[in-house]
Amino acid sequence: MSVRSLLCAGLIALQPSLGLAQGFAGLASDAEGFALPQPNPSFSFPRDHGPHPAFRIEWWYVTANLSDTAGRDYGVQWTLFRSALHPGETAGWDSPQIWFAHAAVTSAQRHLVGQSYARGGIGQAGVTATPFAAFINDWAMTGRAGPGQDGLSALDLTARGPDFAYDLQLDADGPLIRHGDGGYSVKSPRGQASYYYAQPGYQVSGHLDLPSGPVAVTGQAWLDREWSSQPLAPSQTGWDWFSLHLDSGDKLMVYRLRDTDGADFNPGTWIGQDGTAHYLNDGEITLTAQETTSIATATLPTTWRITVPHRQIDVIVTALNPQAWMDTTPAYWEGPVQVTDAASGGAVGRGYLEMTGYD
């Protein structure tokens, strides 16, 4: 979203006492001492592609929809999370910054997952804005943009899990977009918010190394950048987040923040073919859960209907693999989806779905 599962990973692992009673993974807990997002942000690039240690939580999040030469579909996830014990950065083992990463490769038959952890301050993980590079242990997202180009416009992406690896090249064909009000993304009517922008327009090529052997792939990818210190209200227990590449060339990001103390919060962003972003207010989007899947201790919806009437959107979103459960710390669901027209049933796009707070 997003708000994203990176948050979850960091805070549960580092501060288990927060628990689900304060929003998913403690994301609604008191942010005393940390900076909070403010309206009317003024981003500065490439600086803001790097870390913001005054804020408690942050991530660099890539999802990709890929196909091989035989037409088989795959999904790839690469996420680096930063979670702070207290504001600021210190060299060495006294660093308050903890880094996490999740990676996955998903097909219709299998969902392969890896995770990595590292301490800040000792060179095991980090992000630099110029030249852009994000890494944790032997996983990396490395910029190769030329002079005068945005640092995220061209990336090499690598990761390795117990039974998979991938090496992908990402090249953007559109601008960065800002979610919410100029990048200030409100998450609750009570005022919780994050800074949030994205590069949703990558063309991808590269290969996957799977148990069956190497596979050459091409496709599309979406990168999210988000940071905050208290993005959820106490009664918000989790979210359902969608990023969709439509065959028309338009793109759609929508999410539902589930609330036990009132109505759910459902904002989004419509991105036109020319890269122009239009904020979708809560109330302009309808997300309706359809079929459910039981995984581990969770039962969650893996088929959805999404309508945005004033954009003539009425689609069914179906998981490529309903068993795309991230058996990580914490556990959540994330995987590629197929998009069909609700009236005709014809294919109109593909994308990614993330669901948290169901376990």
BALOBA-1460 file (C-alpha; in Angstrom, 3 decimals):
// residues 359
<rec num="1" residu="m" x="0.000" y="0.000" z="0.000"/>
<rec num="2" residu="s" x="0.823" y="0.787" z="0.806"/>
<rec num="3" residu="v" x="1.045" y="0.589" z="4.601"/>
<rec num="4" residu="r" x="2.839" y="-2.705" z="4.100"/>
<rec num="5" residu="s" x="3.798" y="-5.938" z="5.578"/>
<rec num="6" residu="l" x="7.242" y="-4.799" z="6.166"/>
<rec num="7" residu="l" x="5.967" y="-2.901" z="9.065"/>
<rec num="8" residu="c" x="4.498" y="-5.963" z="10.409"/>
<rec num="9" residu="a" x="7.695" y="-7.900" z="10.169"/>
<rec num="10" residu="g" x="9.791" y="-5.396" z="11.985"/>
<rec num="11" residu="l" x="7.562" y="-4.507" z="14.844"/>
<rec num="12" residu="i" x="6.426" y="-7.996" z="15.751"/>
<rec num="13" residu="a" x="9.979" y="-9.303" z="15.759"/>
<rec num="14" residu="l" x="11.424" y="-6.389" z="17.717"/>
<rec num="15" residu="q" x="8.551" y="-5.386" z="19.975"/>
<rec num="16" residu="p" x="6.346" y="-8.447" z="20.514"/>
<rec num="17" residu="s" x="4.712" y="-6.912" z="23.548"/>
<rec num="18" residu="l" x="2.802" y="-4.493" z="21.299"/>
<rec num="19" residu="g" x="0.709" y="-7.293" z="19.858"/>
<rec num="20" residu="l" x="-2.420" y="-7.180" z="17.760"/>
<rec num="21" residu="a" x="-4.394" y="-5.234" z="20.358"/>
<rec num="22" residu="q" x="-2.778" y="-2.012" z="19.096"/>
<rec num="23" residu="g" x="-3.483" y="-2.518" z="15.422"/>
<rec num="24" residu="f" x="-1.769" y="-5.043" z="13.215"/>
<rec num="25" residu="a" x="1.730" y="-5.766" z="14.572"/>
<rec num="26" residu="g" x="1.546" y="-2.825" z="16.929"/>
<rec num="27" residu="l" x="1.402" y="-0.256" z="14.131"/>
<rec num="28" residu="a" x="-0.969" y="1.918" z="16.158"/>
<rec num="29" residu="s" x="1.295" y="2.048" z="19.196"/>
<rec num="30" residu="d" x="2.576" y="5.314" z="20.626"/>
<rec num="31" residu="a" x="5.194" y="6.954" z="18.387"/>
<rec num="32" residu="e" x="6.645" y="9.178" z="21.128"/>
<rec num="33" residu="g" x="10.054" y="10.541" z="20.132"/>
<rec num="34" residu="f" x="9.691" y="9.655" z="16.447"/>
<rec num="35" residu="a" x="8.861" y="12.061" z="13.643"/>
<rec num="36" residu="l" x="5.330" y="12.013" z="12.220"/>
<rec num="37" residu="p" x="4.286" y="12.726" z="8.622"/>
<rec num="38" residu="q" x="2.845" y="16.184" z="8.010"/>
<rec num="39" residu="p" x="0.534" y="17.460" z="5.251"/>
<rec num="40" residu="n" x="1.947" y="19.175" z="2.173"/>
<rec num="41" residu="p" x="5.196" y="17.203" z="1.999"/>
<rec num="42" residu="s" x="8.118" y="18.471" z="-0.029"/>
<rec num="43" residu="f" x="10.001" y="15.440" z="-1.354"/>
<rec num="44" residu="s" x="13.586" y="15.805" z="-2.487"/>
<rec num="45" residu="f" x="15.022" y="13.232" z="-4.885"/>
<rec num="46" residu="p" x="17.300" y="11.388" z="-4.834"/>
<rec num="47" residu="r" x="17.570" y="12.044" z="-1.071"/>
<rec num="48" residu="d" x="14.144" y="10.593" z="-0.245"/>
<rec num="49" residu="h" x="14.949" y="7.320" z="-2.014"/>
<rec num="50" residu="g" x="17.223" y="6.721" z="0.978"/>
<rec num="51" residu="p" x="16.351" y="5.975" z="4.636"/>
<rec num="52" residu="h" x="14.600" y="8.292" z="7.120"/>
<rec num="53" residu="p" x="15.907" y="7.226" z="10.559"/>
<rec num="54" residu="a" x="13.837" y="9.835" z="12.427"/>
<rec num="55" residu="f" x="10.757" y="7.744" z="11.533"/>
<rec num="56" residu="r" x="10.060" y="4.373" z="13.093"/>
<rec num="57" residu="i" x="9.115" y="2.266" z="10.065"/>
<rec num="58" residu="e" x="10.002" y="2.281" z="6.359"/>
<rec num="59" residu="w" x="10.185" y="0.009" z="3.325"/>
<rec num="60" residu="w" x="11.301" y="-0.479" z="-0.268"/>
<rec num="61" residu="y" x="8.776" y="-2.860" z="-1.818"/>
<rec num="62" residu="v" x="8.747" y="-4.463" z="-5.283"/>
<rec num="63" residu="t" x="6.116" y="-6.797" z="-6.725"/>
<rec num="64" residu="a" x="6.312" y="-8.140" z="-10.282"/>
<rec num="65" residu="n" x="3.953" y="-10.002" z="-12.607"/>
<rec num="66" residu="l" x="5.997" y="-12.140" z="-14.988"/>
<rec num="67" residu="s" x="5.535" y="-14.748" z="-17.731"/>
<rec num="68" residu="d" x="7.870" y="-17.266" z="-19.337"/>
<rec num="69" residu="t" x="8.149" y="-18.090" z="-23.043"/>
<rec num="70" residu="a" x="5.486" y="-20.781" z="-22.690"/>
<rec num="71" residu="g" x="2.987" y="-18.261" z="-21.289"/>
<rec num="72" residu="r" x="3.112" y="-19.519" z="-17.693"/>
<rec num="73" residu="d" x="2.573" y="-16.773" z="-15.091"/>
<rec num="74" residu="y" x="4.724" y="-16.012" z="-12.052"/>
<rec num="75" residu="g" x="4.830" y="-13.437" z="-9.288"/>
<rec num="76" residu="v" x="7.950" y="-12.083" z="-7.584"/>
<rec num="77" residu="q" x="8.204" y="-10.100" z="-4.342"/>
<rec num="78" residu="w" x="11.255" y="-8.280" z="-2.944"/>
<rec num="79" residu="t" x="10.868" y="-6.207" z="0.223"/>
<rec num="80" residu="l" x="13.391" y="-4.478" z="2.477"/>
<rec num="81" residu="f" x="12.080" y="-3.191" z="5.800"/>
<rec num="82" residu="r" x="13.664" y="-0.825" z="8.305"/>
<rec num="83" residu="s" x="12.330" y="-0.679" z="11.877"/>
<rec num="84" residu="a" x="13.826" y="1.570" z="14.566"/>
<rec num="85" residu="l" x="14.039" y="0.961" z="18.293"/>
<rec num="86" residu="h" x="14.472" y="4.718" z="18.742"/>
<rec num="87" residu="p" x="15.105" y="7.626" z="16.333"/>
<rec num="88" residu="g" x="18.444" y="8.245" z="14.684"/>
<rec num="89" residu="e" x="21.384" y="6.182" z="13.524"/>
<rec num="90" residu="t" x="24.609" y="5.177" z="15.255"/>
<rec num="91" residu="a" x="27.520" y="3.284" z="13.758"/>
<rec num="92" residu="g" x="28.321" y="-0.143" z="15.123"/>
<rec num="93" residu="w" x="26.309" y="-2.529" z="17.266"/>
<rec num="94" residu="d" x="24.621" y="0.361" z="19.087"/>
<rec num="95" residu="s" x="22.592" y="1.170" z="15.980"/>
<rec num="96" residu="p" x="18.842" y="1.302" z="16.769"/>
<rec num="97" residu="q" x="17.985" y="0.308" z="13.193"/>
<rec num="98" residu="i" x="16.887" y="-3.265" z="12.470"/>
<rec num="99" residu="w" x="16.529" y="-4.476" z="8.876"/>
<rec num="100" residu="f" x="14.320" y="-7.290" z="7.513"/>
<rec num="101" residu="a" x="13.646" y="-8.614" z="4.054"/>
<rec num="102" residu="h" x="11.094" y="-10.939" z="2.483"/>
<rec num="103" residu="a" x="11.291" y="-12.476" z="-0.979"/>
<rec num="104" residu="a" x="9.030" y="-14.878" z="-2.837"/>
<rec num="105" residu="v" x="8.408" y="-16.516" z="-6.183"/>
<rec num="106" residu="t" x="4.849" y="-17.652" z="-6.887"/>
<rec num="107" residu="s" x="3.416" y="-19.801" z="-9.658"/>
<rec num="108" residu="a" x="0.012" y="-21.433" z="-9.975"/>
<rec num="109" residu="q" x="1.484" y="-24.566" z="-8.377"/>
<rec num="110" residu="r" x="4.041" y="-23.322" z="-5.822"/>
<rec num="111" residu="h" x="4.815" y="-20.435" z="-3.469"/>
<rec num="112" residu="l" x="8.501" y="-20.239" z="-2.529"/>
<rec num="113" residu="v" x="9.511" y="-17.911" z="0.320"/>
<rec num="114" residu="g" x="12.710" y="-16.553" z="1.837"/>
<rec num="115" residu="q" x="13.490" y="-14.059" z="4.595"/>
<rec num="116" residu="s" x="16.588" y="-12.300" z="5.876"/>
<rec num="117" residu="y" x="17.451" y="-10.243" z="8.967"/>
<rec num="118" residu="a" x="20.313" y="-7.893" z="9.819"/>
<rec num="119" residu="r" x="21.380" y="-5.221" z="12.290"/>
<rec num="120" residu="g" x="22.016" y="-1.683" z="11.139"/>
<rec num="121" residu="g" x="25.313" y="0.085" z="11.712"/>
<rec num="122" residu="i" x="27.629" y="-2.819" z="10.907"/>
<rec num="123" residu="g" x="27.361" y="-3.036" z="7.125"/>
<rec num="124" residu="q" x="25.015" y="-6.013" z="6.885"/>
<rec num="125" residu="a" x="22.105" y="-4.015" z="5.428"/>
<rec num="126" residu="g" x="21.196" y="-0.515" z="4.396"/>
<rec num="127" residu="v" x="20.208" y="1.908" z="1.670"/>
<rec num="128" residu="t" x="22.114" y="4.705" z="-0.030"/>
<rec num="129" residu="a" x="20.331" y="7.341" z="-2.098"/>
<rec num="130" residu="t" x="23.209" y="8.311" z="-4.419"/>
<rec num="131" residu="p" x="23.973" y="6.130" z="-6.239"/>
<rec num="132" residu="f" x="20.889" y="4.184" z="-5.248"/>
<rec num="133" residu="a" x="21.548" y="0.820" z="-3.605"/>
<rec num="134" residu="a" x="19.487" y="-1.214" z="-1.132"/>
<rec num="135" residu="f" x="20.842" y="-4.458" z="0.287"/>
<rec num="136" residu="i" x="20.611" y="-6.981" z="3.086"/>
<rec num="137" residu="n" x="23.229" y="-9.707" z="3.300"/>
<rec num="138" residu="d" x="23.423" y="-11.083" z="-0.286"/>
<rec num="139" residu="w" x="20.085" y="-9.649" z="-1.530"/>
<rec num="140" residu="a" x="20.283" y="-6.403" z="-3.474"/>
<rec num="141" residu="m" x="18.328" y="-3.769" z="-5.369"/>
<rec num="142" residu="t" x="20.923" y="-1.718" z="-7.228"/>
<rec num="143" residu="g" x="20.351" y="1.369" z="-9.334"/>
<rec num="144" residu="r" x="21.895" y="1.682" z="-12.801"/>
<rec num="145" residu="a" x="20.203" y="4.903" z="-13.925"/>
<rec num="146" residu="g" x="22.184" y="7.172" z="-16.181"/>
<rec num="147" residu="p" x="23.058" y="10.849" z="-15.597"/>
<rec num="148" residu="g" x="19.989" y="13.023" z="-15.216"/>
<rec num="149" residu="q" x="17.653" y="10.063" z="-14.645"/>
<rec num="150" residu="d" x="15.761" y="9.313" z="-11.459"/>
<rec num="151" residu="g" x="17.691" y="6.913" z="-9.235"/>
<rec num="152" residu="l" x="14.862" y="4.373" z="-9.241"/>
<rec num="153" residu="s" x="14.296" y="4.443" z="-13.002"/>
<rec num="154" residu="a" x="16.563" y="1.452" z="-13.700"/>
<rec num="155" residu="l" x="17.245" y="-1.314" z="-11.173"/>
<rec num="156" residu="d" x="18.879" y="-4.716" z="-10.861"/>
<rec num="157" residu="l" x="17.061" y="-6.952" z="-8.390"/>
<rec num="158" residu="t" x="18.421" y="-10.134" z="-6.808"/>
<rec num="159" residu="a" x="17.398" y="-12.441" z="-3.968"/>
<rec num="160" residu="r" x="17.849" y="-16.047" z="-2.923"/>
<rec num="161" residu="g" x="15.745" y="-18.373" z="-0.785"/>
<rec num="162" residu="p" x="16.100" y="-22.000" z="0.276"/>
<rec num="163" residu="d" x="14.761" y="-23.302" z="-3.067"/>
<rec num="164" residu="f" x="14.741" y="-20.326" z="-5.460"/>
<rec num="165" residu="a" x="16.685" y="-17.332" z="-6.688"/>
<rec num="166" residu="y" x="16.075" y="-14.560" z="-9.177"/>
<rec num="167" residu="d" x="18.005" y="-11.934" z="-11.114"/>
<rec num="168" residu="l" x="15.815" y="-9.287" z="-12.733"/>
<rec num="169" residu="q" x="16.320" y="-6.023" z="-14.588"/>
<rec num="170" residu="l" x="13.690" y="-3.283" z="-14.117"/>
<rec num="171" residu="d" x="13.347" y="-0.260" z="-16.417"/>
<rec num="172" residu="a" x="10.681" y="2.390" z="-15.752"/>
<rec num="173" residu="d" x="8.598" y="3.741" z="-18.624"/>
<rec num="174" residu="g" x="6.734" y="6.393" z="-16.614"/>
<rec num="175" residu="p" x="7.162" y="8.910" z="-13.773"/>
<rec num="176" residu="l" x="7.112" y="8.485" z="-10.018"/>
<rec num="177" residu="i" x="3.610" y="8.980" z="-8.632"/>
<rec num="178" residu="r" x="2.539" y="10.279" z="-5.227"/>
<rec num="179" residu="h" x="-0.261" y="8.592" z="-3.327"/>
<rec num="180" residu="g" x="-2.738" y="10.538" z="-1.241"/>
<rec num="181" residu="d" x="-2.415" y="14.329" z="-1.174"/>
<rec num="182" residu="g" x="0.931" y="14.932" z="-2.867"/>
<rec num="183" residu="g" x="2.481" y="11.951" z="-1.097"/>
<rec num="184" residu="y" x="0.779" y="12.512" z="2.276"/>
<rec num="185" residu="s" x="-1.303" y="9.352" z="2.592"/>
<rec num="186" residu="v" x="-4.021" y="9.418" z="5.267"/>
<rec num="187" residu="k" x="-4.740" y="5.973" z="6.700"/>
<rec num="188" residu="s" x="-7.623" y="6.794" z="9.050"/>
<rec num="189" residu="p" x="-10.252" y="9.502" z="9.574"/>
<rec num="190" residu="r" x="-8.539" y="9.981" z="12.951"/>
<rec num="191" residu="g" x="-5.446" y="11.346" z="11.229"/>
<rec num="192" residu="q" x="-2.898" y="8.534" z="11.062"/>
<rec num="193" residu="a" x="-0.782" y="8.906" z="7.921"/>
<rec num="194" residu="s" x="2.392" y="8.026" z="6.049"/>
<rec num="195" residu="y" x="4.574" y="9.462" z="3.319"/>
<rec num="196" residu="y" x="3.946" y="7.319" z="0.258"/>
<rec num="197" residu="y" x="5.071" y="7.347" z="-3.353"/>
<rec num="198" residu="a" x="5.623" y="4.700" z="-6.008"/>
<rec num="199" residu="q" x="7.181" y="3.778" z="-9.320"/>
<rec num="200" residu="p" x="4.425" y="1.614" z="-10.859"/>
<rec num="201" residu="g" x="5.700" y="1.440" z="-14.435"/>
<rec num="202" residu="y" x="8.609" y="-0.981" z="-14.745"/>
<rec num="203" residu="q" x="9.192" y="-3.287" z="-17.678"/>
<rec num="204" residu="v" x="11.028" y="-6.390" z="-16.449"/>
<rec num="205" residu="s" x="13.316" y="-9.024" z="-17.936"/>
<rec num="206" residu="g" x="15.547" y="-11.618" z="-16.350"/>
<rec num="207" residu="h" x="15.421" y="-15.141" z="-15.010"/>
<rec num="208" residu="l" x="14.171" y="-17.223" z="-12.106"/>
<rec num="209" residu="d" x="16.105" y="-20.175" z="-10.711"/>
<rec num="210" residu="l" x="13.535" y="-22.728" z="-9.583"/>
<rec num="211" residu="p" x="13.749" y="-26.348" z="-8.378"/>
<rec num="212" residu="s" x="12.891" y="-27.386" z="-11.950"/>
<rec num="213" residu="g" x="15.674" y="-25.232" z="-13.439"/>
<rec num="214" residu="p" x="16.207" y="-21.703" z="-14.791"/>
<rec num="215" residu="v" x="13.298" y="-19.845" z="-16.394"/>
<rec num="216" residu="a" x="13.575" y="-16.723" z="-18.563"/>
<rec num="217" residu="v" x="10.798" y="-14.225" z="-17.787"/>
<rec num="218" residu="t" x="9.463" y="-10.826" z="-18.805"/>
<rec num="219" residu="g" x="6.682" y="-8.669" z="-17.401"/>
<rec num="220" residu="q" x="5.797" y="-5.636" z="-15.291"/>
<rec num="221" residu="a" x="6.730" y="-4.471" z="-11.793"/>
<rec num="222" residu="w" x="5.610" y="-1.937" z="-9.202"/>
<rec num="223" residu="l" x="7.788" y="-0.356" z="-6.478"/>
<rec num="224" residu="d" x="6.336" y="1.251" z="-3.347"/>
<rec num="225" residu="r" x="8.171" y="3.624" z="-0.996"/>
<rec num="226" residu="e" x="6.567" y="4.417" z="2.331"/>
<rec num="227" residu="w" x="7.602" y="5.595" z="5.771"/>
<rec num="228" residu="s" x="5.822" y="6.604" z="8.958"/>
<rec num="229" residu="s" x="5.854" y="6.149" z="12.729"/>
<rec num="230" residu="q" x="2.206" y="5.401" z="13.593"/>
<rec num="231" residu="p" x="0.257" y="4.613" z="10.403"/>
<rec num="232" residu="l" x="-2.715" y="2.781" z="11.919"/>
<rec num="233" residu="a" x="-5.450" y="3.718" z="14.372"/>
<rec num="234" residu="p" x="-5.726" y="1.402" z="17.411"/>
<rec num="235" residu="s" x="-8.875" y="-0.282" z="16.080"/>
<rec num="236" residu="q" x="-7.443" y="-0.990" z="12.596"/>
<rec num="237" residu="t" x="-6.446" y="-4.644" z="12.586"/>
<rec num="238" residu="g" x="-4.998" y="-5.140" z="9.089"/>
<rec num="239" residu="w" x="-5.375" y="-4.370" z="5.409"/>
<rec num="240" residu="d" x="-6.158" y="-5.737" z="1.953"/>
<rec num="241" residu="w" x="-4.001" y="-3.989" z="-0.699"/>
<rec num="242" residu="f" x="-4.170" y="-4.256" z="-4.488"/>
<rec num="243" residu="s" x="-1.878" y="-2.946" z="-7.243"/>
<rec num="244" residu="l" x="-3.299" y="-3.622" z="-10.711"/>
<rec num="245" residu="h" x="-1.765" y="-3.253" z="-14.189"/>
<rec num="246" residu="l" x="-4.709" y="-2.985" z="-16.581"/>
<rec num="247" residu="d" x="-4.432" y="-3.958" z="-20.250"/>
<rec num="248" residu="s" x="-5.661" y="-0.469" z="-21.175"/>
<rec num="249" residu="g" x="-2.376" y="0.943" z="-19.869"/>
<rec num="250" residu="d" x="-4.061" y="2.417" z="-16.793"/>
<rec num="251" residu="k" x="-3.092" y="1.323" z="-13.285"/>
<rec num="252" residu="l" x="-5.019" y="1.121" z="-10.036"/>
<rec num="253" residu="m" x="-3.917" y="0.973" z="-6.408"/>
<rec num="254" residu="v" x="-6.630" y="0.490" z="-3.770"/>
<rec num="255" residu="y" x="-6.698" y="-0.805" z="-0.231"/>
<rec num="256" residu="r" x="-9.037" y="-1.513" z="2.654"/>
<rec num="257" residu="l" x="-7.959" y="-0.853" z="6.228"/>
<rec num="258" residu="r" x="-10.204" y="-3.022" z="8.362"/>
<rec num="259" residu="d" x="-11.605" y="-1.337" z="11.470"/>
<rec num="260" residu="t" x="-13.301" y="-2.953" z="14.475"/>
<rec num="261" residu="d" x="-14.662" y="0.399" z="15.679"/>
<rec num="262" residu="g" x="-16.512" y="1.765" z="12.667"/>
<rec num="263" residu="a" x="-16.390" y="1.682" z="8.903"/>
<rec num="264" residu="d" x="-13.387" y="0.365" z="7.008"/>
<rec num="265" residu="f" x="-11.218" y="2.948" z="5.244"/>
<rec num="266" residu="n" x="-10.881" y="2.445" z="1.459"/>
<rec num="267" residu="p" x="-8.749" y="5.002" z="-0.438"/>
<rec num="268" residu="g" x="-6.727" y="4.514" z="-3.620"/>
<rec num="269" residu="t" x="-5.001" y="5.995" z="-6.648"/>
<rec num="270" residu="w" x="-5.955" y="5.868" z="-10.324"/>
<rec num="271" residu="i" x="-2.943" y="6.207" z="-12.645"/>
<rec num="272" residu="g" x="-3.709" y="7.075" z="-16.247"/>
<rec num="273" residu="q" x="-1.794" y="5.865" z="-19.289"/>
<rec num="274" residu="d" x="0.179" y="9.147" z="-19.290"/>
<rec num="275" residu="g" x="1.327" y="8.578" z="-15.693"/>
<rec num="276" residu="t" x="-1.013" y="11.172" z="-14.187"/>
<rec num="277" residu="a" x="-2.197" y="10.152" z="-10.707"/>
<rec num="278" residu="h" x="-5.696" y="10.847" z="-9.386"/>
<rec num="279" residu="y" x="-6.500" y="10.320" z="-5.707"/>
<rec num="280" residu="l" x="-9.548" y="8.146" z="-4.985"/>
<rec num="281" residu="n" x="-11.278" y="9.163" z="-1.771"/>
<rec num="282" residu="d" x="-12.689" y="6.774" z="0.772"/>
<rec num="283" residu="g" x="-16.193" y="6.065" z="-0.498"/>
<rec num="284" residu="e" x="-15.322" y="6.092" z="-4.222"/>
<rec num="285" residu="i" x="-14.206" y="2.438" z="-4.147"/>
<rec num="286" residu="t" x="-16.075" y="-0.726" z="-3.268"/>
<rec num="287" residu="l" x="-14.098" y="-3.834" z="-2.293"/>
<rec num="288" residu="t" x="-16.226" y="-6.951" z="-1.902"/>
<rec num="289" residu="a" x="-14.745" y="-10.240" z="-0.742"/>
<rec num="290" residu="q" x="-15.925" y="-13.272" z="-2.742"/>
<rec num="291" residu="e" x="-14.364" y="-16.749" z="-2.381"/>
<rec num="292" residu="t" x="-12.213" y="-17.556" z="0.647"/>
<rec num="293" residu="t" x="-9.256" y="-19.863" z="1.248"/>
<rec num="294" residu="s" x="-8.149" y="-21.481" z="4.517"/>
<rec num="295" residu="i" x="-4.385" y="-21.496" z="5.109"/>
<rec num="296" residu="a" x="-2.662" y="-22.426" z="8.372"/>
<rec num="297" residu="t" x="-4.857" y="-20.776" z="11.036"/>
<rec num="298" residu="a" x="-6.272" y="-18.103" z="8.688"/>
<rec num="299" residu="t" x="-9.313" y="-17.935" z="6.442"/>
<rec num="300" residu="l" x="-9.073" y="-15.067" z="3.997"/>
<rec num="301" residu="p" x="-10.631" y="-13.881" z="0.724"/>
<rec num="302" residu="t" x="-8.634" y="-14.796" z="-2.388"/>
<rec num="303" residu="t" x="-11.257" y="-13.625" z="-4.898"/>
<rec num="304" residu="w" x="-12.550" y="-10.044" z="-4.823"/>
<rec num="305" residu="r" x="-14.813" y="-7.701" z="-6.754"/>
<rec num="306" residu="i" x="-13.543" y="-4.115" z="-7.125"/>
<rec num="307" residu="t" x="-15.719" y="-1.300" z="-8.427"/>
<rec num="308" residu="v" x="-14.786" y="2.336" z="-9.072"/>
<rec num="309" residu="p" x="-17.947" y="3.598" z="-10.784"/>
<rec num="310" residu="h" x="-16.720" y="6.983" z="-12.002"/>
<rec num="311" residu="r" x="-13.723" y="5.257" z="-13.643"/>
<rec num="312" residu="q" x="-15.956" y="2.568" z="-15.207"/>
<rec num="313" residu="i" x="-14.120" y="-0.125" z="-13.255"/>
<rec num="314" residu="d" x="-15.979" y="-3.307" z="-12.321"/>
<rec num="315" residu="v" x="-13.573" y="-6.220" z="-12.117"/>
<rec num="316" residu="i" x="-13.035" y="-9.592" z="-10.468"/>
<rec num="317" residu="v" x="-9.589" y="-10.118" z="-8.928"/>
<rec num="318" residu="t" x="-8.533" y="-13.755" z="-8.451"/>
<rec num="319" residu="a" x="-5.366" y="-15.133" z="-6.863"/>
<rec num="320" residu="l" x="-3.070" y="-17.023" z="-9.240"/>
<rec num="321" residu="n" x="-2.248" y="-19.291" z="-6.290"/>
<rec num="322" residu="p" x="-4.660" y="-19.076" z="-3.332"/>
<rec num="323" residu="q" x="-2.016" y="-20.717" z="-1.131"/>
<rec num="324" residu="a" x="0.438" y="-17.777" z="-1.398"/>
<rec num="325" residu="w" x="0.982" y="-17.594" z="2.354"/>
<rec num="326" residu="m" x="4.125" y="-15.846" z="3.557"/>
<rec num="327" residu="d" x="5.300" y="-18.127" z="6.355"/>
<rec num="328" residu="t" x="7.529" y="-15.398" z="7.735"/>
<rec num="329" residu="t" x="7.691" y="-13.310" z="10.896"/>
<rec num="330" residu="p" x="4.923" y="-12.271" z="10.956"/>
<rec num="331" residu="a" x="2.843" y="-14.407" z="8.599"/>
<rec num="332" residu="y" x="0.619" y="-12.814" z="5.942"/>
<rec num="333" residu="w" x="-0.710" y="-13.448" z="2.429"/>
<rec num="334" residu="e" x="0.912" y="-11.984" z="-0.699"/>
<rec num="335" residu="g" x="0.751" y="-13.093" z="-4.299"/>
<rec num="336" residu="p" x="-0.042" y="-12.311" z="-7.940"/>
<rec num="337" residu="v" x="-3.615" y="-11.911" z="-9.125"/>
<rec num="338" residu="q" x="-5.486" y="-12.063" z="-12.412"/>
<rec num="339" residu="v" x="-8.042" y="-9.377" z="-13.300"/>
<rec num="340" residu="t" x="-11.173" y="-10.080" z="-15.358"/>
<rec num="341" residu="d" x="-14.138" y="-7.952" z="-16.392"/>
<rec num="342" residu="a" x="-17.059" y="-8.618" z="-14.043"/>
<rec num="343" residu="a" x="-19.614" y="-8.573" z="-16.890"/>
<rec num="344" residu="s" x="-17.843" y="-10.485" z="-19.672"/>
<rec num="345" residu="g" x="-15.320" y="-12.576" z="-17.746"/>
<rec num="346" residu="g" x="-12.591" y="-11.536" z="-20.174"/>
<rec num="347" residu="a" x="-9.033" y="-10.897" z="-18.973"/>
<rec num="348" residu="v" x="-8.295" y="-7.183" z="-18.491"/>
<rec num="349" residu="g" x="-5.075" y="-7.159" z="-16.449"/>
<rec num="350" residu="r" x="-3.034" y="-8.598" z="-13.627"/>
<rec num="351" residu="g" x="-1.462" y="-7.381" z="-10.439"/>
<rec num="352" residu="y" x="-0.682" y="-8.112" z="-6.792"/>
<rec num="353" residu="l" x="-2.657" y="-8.589" z="-3.578"/>
<rec num="354" residu="e" x="-1.448" y="-8.360" z="0.020"/>
<rec num="355" residu="m" x="-3.585" y="-9.261" z="3.039"/>
<rec num="356" residu="t" x="-2.501" y="-8.871" z="6.663"/>
<rec num="357" residu="g" x="-4.009" y="-9.371" z="10.101"/>
<rec num="358" residu="y" x="-5.930" y="-12.560" z="9.334"/>
<rec num="359" residu="d" x="-3.818" y="-15.052" z="11.262"/>
